Amino acid sequence: MNVRLRILKCIADPRFGGPHRLSFAIAERLQAEGIETIFLFGPETDESGPACPFEHVHLRHLLFLRRRRPILNLLAFLLWLPWNLLRIRRTIRSRQIDVVDVDGVLNVPPALTAWLCRVPVLWCYNDHLPGTVKLMLLPLVARLATRIVIQGECLRQARTASHPLLQQKATVLHTGVDTTVFDPDRYDAEARRRVREQWHIPPGGPLIGIIGNLNPFKGHEDFLKAAARIKERTPDARFIVVGRRLTTAPGYWERLQQLTAALGLERDVICTGFCDDIPSMLAALDVFVLASIRESCPNAVLEAMAMKVPVVATDVGAVSELVADGLTGTVVPPHDPEAIARAVLDHLAKTPEQVEAMTGAARRRVQTEFSLDRIARRQQELYATLDRRRAHRQNDHRRDAEND
């Protein structure tokens, strides 16, 4: 392969999820264009998911702020910081990195190292930061980043309004979906039957699902409360929760189990744990629910739309930019189980023709605006622009040196 650009993609969160899947898919697309991606991850854990198919490096204690044991984590971050900066610097120099692409503004060491090495920094601001951390961190992000990616226009406006430099450097780039992988035509009634059989779900009744790691921000409690209301109207409905239990939220699983029992849903809710075949799981659903109370630009919504599954999603992050309410799905207020339940029941009451019209429009919207190829092209344009700027600066430095 004739390598035109080398990218260091930095994802500190070790919990495998949408950002990892999307980054691997984009890296594969860009490889065909002569853009090589080397990955930098946080530490390997039981939550790291499938092996990375690209060259990669793991480093410990990249994030200075974590919910569990914050003081100990900060001390470990500071202790490991010199070593991590050195390792990242070695990677940038030995691999001749042209652009450092950083996922999450808490992921400071790669951005700082790139800035010190005079390598352009593309920094994705997809975090939900506490107020004091935001006040301290965003000026640093604005200083170190060459370009800042935010995953929605509404998010860009909200997150950069009080920071002129941040606003000047910000650009919107939504997430995307590989519509050749998330293709409903690859899954027939037999595939749907196999999924239901695997999880002992009766074949006749509707199946409503939520997909995402078991994180309090994902709104699983609201999903379960909505499930109880749906069950009152549709007794044969079943509900499936797809996602891994996280060590960073140790008590959340127990809370969900207690709530399931209190709602009398023990026999109606199936928890699958981690699943690496999301398309087949979506193909088995009658309605997909995003019940999140916080999001940036959730991949799961676009994946469900691509699979022509009716979508009910809370109005958080950039969801309203993904789902055209009433046309390609239903958008409801966050933290409102009653609204979720009503929207799900409305979808279940639609005729097959009405479902086909809505889900067909949803897939076309994904293909037109959020396909992986489209997002990869935008990513490639950003990388090329940053590399050209770097080349211009190097030429300017050389001319200045010659003039001196």
C-alpha positions in Angstrom: 0.0 0.0 0.0 1.3 3.5 -0.9 0.9 5.3 2.4 -0.1 9.0 1.9 -1.0 9.8 5.5 -0.5 8.1 8.9 -3.1 8.8 11.6 -2.8 8.0 15.3 -6.3 7.4 16.5 -6.5 7.7 20.3 -9.5 6.1 22.2 -8.8 6.0 26.0 -12.0 4.3 27.0 -11.3 0.5 27.2 -15.0 -0.4 27.1 -15.7 -1.6 23.6 -18.6 0.1 22.0 -19.9 2.3 19.1 -16.8 4.5 18.9 -14.5 1.5 18.5 -16.7 -0.2 15.9 -17.0 3.0 13.9 -13.3 3.8 14.1 -12.3 0.4 12.9 -14.8 0.6 9.9 -13.6 4.1 8.9 -9.9 3.0 9.2 -10.6 0.1 6.9 -12.3 2.4 4.3 -9.4 4.9 4.5 -6.8 2.2 4.1 -7.9 1.8 0.5 -7.2 5.6 0.0 -3.6 5.3 1.3 -4.4 6.5 4.8 -2.9 4.2 7.5 -4.4 4.3 11.0 -2.5 3.2 14.2 -4.6 3.0 17.3 -3.8 4.1 20.8 -6.0 2.6 23.5 -6.4 2.7 27.3 -5.5 -0.5 29.2 -6.7 -3.9 28.1 -9.6 -5.1 30.3 -12.4 -7.7 30.3 -14.5 -5.0 28.6 -12.1 -4.4 25.7 -14.1 -6.5 23.3 -12.9 -8.0 20.0 -9.2 -7.7 19.1 -8.3 -4.6 17.2 -7.5 -5.5 13.5 -5.0 -2.7 13.1 -1.6 -1.9 14.6 -2.2 -0.7 18.1 -0.7 0.3 21.5 -2.2 0.1 25.0 -1.3 2.6 27.7 -2.5 2.7 31.3 -4.0 5.7 33.2 -4.7 7.9 30.2 -7.7 9.6 31.7 -7.3 11.9 34.7 -11.0 11.8 35.6 -13.0 8.7 36.3 -16.2 8.2 38.4 -14.7 5.3 40.4 -12.0 6.2 42.9 -11.4 9.7 41.4 -8.6 10.7 43.8 -6.6 7.4 43.3 -7.2 7.6 39.6 -5.8 11.2 39.5 -2.7 10.2 41.4 -2.2 7.2 39.1 -2.6 9.5 36.1 0.0 12.0 37.3 2.4 9.1 38.2 2.1 7.6 34.8 2.0 10.8 32.8 5.7 11.2 32.0 5.9 7.5 30.8 2.7 7.9 28.7 4.0 11.1 27.1 7.3 9.4 26.3 5.5 6.4 24.8 3.2 8.5 22.7 6.1 10.7 21.5 8.0 7.5 20.4 5.0 6.3 18.5 4.5 9.6 16.8 8.1 9.8 15.7 8.8 6.2 14.9 5.6 5.8 12.8 5.9 9.3 11.3 2.4 10.3 12.3 0.9 13.1 10.3 -2.3 13.7 12.3 -3.3 12.7 15.9 -7.0 12.1 16.1 -8.2 12.2 19.8 -11.5 10.8 21.0 -12.8 12.6 24.0 -11.6 15.8 25.6 -10.6 14.0 28.8 -8.0 12.2 26.7 -5.3 14.9 27.2 -1.9 13.1 27.0 -2.1 12.3 23.2 -3.2 15.8 22.4 -0.5 17.4 24.5 2.2 15.2 23.1 1.1 15.9 19.5 1.1 19.6 20.2 4.6 19.4 21.6 5.7 17.4 18.5 4.0 20.0 16.3 1.7 17.4 14.8 -1.9 18.5 14.0 -4.5 17.5 16.6 -8.1 16.6 15.5 -10.0 16.4 18.8 -13.5 15.0 19.2 -15.5 16.7 21.9 -18.1 14.1 22.7 -17.9 14.2 26.5 -20.4 15.3 29.2 -18.2 17.3 31.6 -18.9 18.5 35.1 -19.0 22.3 35.3 -15.7 22.8 37.1 -13.9 20.4 34.9 -15.3 22.1 31.8 -14.1 25.5 33.0 -10.6 24.2 33.5 -10.3 21.9 30.5 -12.0 23.7 27.6 -9.4 26.5 27.3 -6.7 23.8 27.1 -8.6 22.0 24.4 -9.0 25.2 22.4 -5.3 25.8 22.7 -4.0 22.4 21.9 -6.5 21.4 19.2 -5.9 22.3 15.5 -9.5 21.3 14.7 -12.3 20.2 17.0 -15.0 17.8 15.9 -18.4 17.9 17.5 -21.1 15.3 16.6 -24.1 17.6 16.0 -25.0 21.2 15.2 -27.0 21.6 18.4 -24.1 20.2 20.4 -21.6 22.6 18.6 -23.8 25.6 19.5 -24.2 24.5 23.1 -20.6 23.5 23.8 -18.8 26.4 22.1 -21.1 29.4 22.8 -18.9 30.8 25.5 -15.5 30.0 24.0 -14.7 32.0 20.8 -11.5 30.1 20.0 -13.3 26.7 20.5 -16.1 28.0 18.3 -13.7 29.1 15.6 -12.0 25.6 15.5 -15.2 23.5 15.8 -16.7 21.6 12.9 -19.7 19.2 12.9 -19.2 15.6 11.9 -22.0 13.1 12.7 -21.4 9.5 13.3 -22.1 7.0 10.5 -23.2 3.4 9.7 -21.9 0.8 7.3 -25.2 0.1 5.4 -23.7 -3.0 3.8 -23.3 -4.6 7.2 -26.5 -3.1 8.7 -28.6 -4.3 5.7 -32.1 -5.7 6.5 -32.1 -7.7 3.2 -29.5 -10.0 4.7 -31.8 -11.1 7.4 -35.0 -13.1 6.7 -37.7 -14.5 8.9 -35.5 -17.5 9.7 -32.8 -15.2 11.1 -35.3 -13.5 13.3 -36.6 -16.9 14.5 -33.1 -18.1 15.4 -32.4 -15.0 17.6 -35.7 -15.5 19.4 -35.1 -19.2 19.8 -31.6 -18.5 21.2 -33.1 -16.4 24.0 -36.2 -18.5 24.5 -38.5 -15.7 23.3 -42.0 -16.8 22.1 -42.3 -16.4 18.3 -45.6 -14.6 18.2 -45.5 -11.5 20.4 -43.7 -8.2 19.7 -40.1 -7.8 20.8 -38.9 -4.4 22.0 -35.2 -3.8 22.6 -32.6 -1.4 23.9 -28.9 -1.7 22.9 -26.0 -0.2 24.8 -23.6 -0.9 27.7 -25.3 -0.9 31.1 -24.5 2.7 32.0 -26.9 4.9 34.0 -26.8 7.5 31.2 -28.4 5.0 28.8 -31.7 5.2 30.7 -32.3 1.5 31.2 -34.5 2.2 34.3 -36.8 4.3 32.1 -36.9 1.6 29.5 -38.0 -1.0 32.2 -40.7 1.4 33.5 -41.9 1.9 30.0 -41.9 -1.9 29.5 -44.3 -2.3 32.4 -46.7 0.1 30.9 -46.4 -1.6 27.5 -47.0 -5.0 29.1 -50.3 -3.7 30.5 -51.6 -3.0 26.9 -49.8 -5.8 25.1 -49.5 -8.8 27.4 -47.5 -11.0 24.9 -44.7 -8.3 24.5 -41.2 -9.2 25.4 -38.2 -6.9 26.1 -34.5 -7.5 25.4 -31.6 -5.6 26.9 -28.4 -5.9 24.9 -25.2 -4.6 26.6 -22.3 -5.4 28.8 -22.3 -4.9 32.6 -19.6 -2.3 33.3 -17.1 -2.4 36.2 -17.3 1.4 36.2 -21.0 1.2 37.3 -20.9 -1.8 39.7 -24.2 -1.2 41.4 -26.2 -0.4 38.3 -26.8 -4.1 37.3 -28.2 -4.9 40.8 -30.5 -1.8 40.6 -31.9 -2.9 37.2 -32.5 -6.4 38.5 -34.3 -5.1 41.6 -36.4 -2.8 39.4 -37.3 -5.6 37.0 -38.5 -7.7 39.9 -40.5 -4.8 41.5 -42.2 -4.3 38.1 -43.1 -8.0 37.8 -41.1 -8.3 34.6 -38.7 -11.2 35.5 -40.2 -13.5 32.8 -40.5 -10.7 30.2 -37.1 -9.0 30.2 -34.1 -10.8 28.7 -30.6 -9.5 29.4 -28.1 -10.8 26.8 -24.8 -9.2 28.0 -22.3 -8.2 25.3 -23.3 -9.0 21.8 -20.9 -8.7 18.8 -23.7 -9.3 16.2 -25.8 -6.2 16.5 -27.4 -6.5 13.0 -29.0 -9.9 13.7 -30.2 -8.6 17.1 -31.8 -5.6 15.5 -33.4 -7.8 12.8 -35.3 -9.6 15.5 -36.8 -6.5 17.0 -40.2 -5.0 16.3 -39.2 -1.6 17.9 -35.9 -0.3 19.0 -35.7 2.2 22.0 -33.0 4.7 22.9 -34.0 5.8 26.4 -30.8 7.7 27.1 -30.7 10.8 29.4 -27.3 11.9 27.9 -25.8 11.3 24.5 -23.8 12.9 21.8 -24.6 11.2 18.5 -25.7 7.7 19.2 -24.7 5.1 16.7 -27.4 2.7 17.8 -30.1 4.9 16.5 -28.6 5.0 13.0 -28.0 1.3 13.1 -31.6 0.6 13.9 -32.8 3.0 11.2 -30.4 1.3 8.7 -31.9 -2.1 9.6 -35.5 -0.7 9.0 -36.5 -1.1 12.7 -39.0 1.4 14.0 -37.2 3.8 16.4 -38.3 5.5 19.6 -35.5 7.8 20.8 -35.2 10.4 23.6 -34.4 13.9 22.5 -30.9 14.1 23.7 -27.6 15.1 22.0 -27.9 15.1 18.3 -30.9 12.7 18.2 -33.2 15.2 16.6 -30.7 15.7 13.8 -30.7 11.9 13.1 -34.4 11.1 13.5 -37.0 13.2 11.6 -39.8 12.9 14.2 -42.9 11.3 12.8 -41.2 10.6 9.4 -38.3 8.3 10.2 -39.1 7.5 13.8 -40.4 9.0 17.0 -38.6 11.4 19.3 -39.7 11.7 22.9 -38.6 13.7 26.0 -35.9 12.1 28.1 -36.7 10.6 31.5 -40.4 10.0 30.4 -41.3 6.3 30.5 -44.9 7.1 29.8 -43.9 8.9 26.5 -41.7 6.0 25.6 -44.5 3.5 26.2 -47.0 5.5 24.2 -44.6 5.8 21.2 -43.8 2.1 21.2 -47.5 1.2 21.3 -48.2 3.6 18.5 -45.6 1.8 16.4 -47.0 -1.6 17.3 -50.4 -0.4 16.2 -49.3 0.6 12.7 -50.2 -1.4 9.6 -47.4 -3.2 7.8 -47.6 -0.6 5.0 -47.2 2.3 7.5 -44.2 0.6 9.1 -42.6 0.0 5.7 -43.1 3.6 4.7 -41.5 4.9 7.9 -38.6 2.4 8.1 -38.0 2.7 4.4 -37.6 6.5 4.8 -35.3 6.0 7.8 -33.0 3.7 5.8 -32.9 6.1 2.9 -32.0 8.9 5.3 -29.1 6.9 6.7 -27.9 6.0 3.2 -28.0 9.6 2.0 -26.7 11.5 5.1 -25.1 9.1 7.5 -23.5 6.3 5.5 -20.1 5.2 6.5 -18.7 6.1 3.1 -19.9 9.7 3.5 -18.5 10.0 7.0 -15.2 8.4 5.9 -14.9 10.9 3.1 -15.5 13.8 5.5 -12.9 12.3 7.8 -10.4 12.0 5.0 -11.0 15.7 4.0 -10.3 16.8 7.6 -7.1 14.8 7.8 -5.9 16.1 4.4 -6.7 19.7 5.4 -4.7 19.4 8.6 -1.8 17.8 6.8 -1.7 20.6 4.2 -1.7 23.2 7.0 1.2 21.3 8.6 3.1 21.3 5.3 2.6 25.0 4.9 3.8 25.7 8.4 6.9 23.6 7.8 7.6 25.5 4.6 7.2 28.8 6.4 9.7 27.7 9.1 12.2 26.6 6.5 11.9 30.0 4.6 12.3 31.9 7.9 15.4 29.8 8.8 16.9 30.4 5.3 16.3 34.2 5.6 17.9 34.3 9.0 
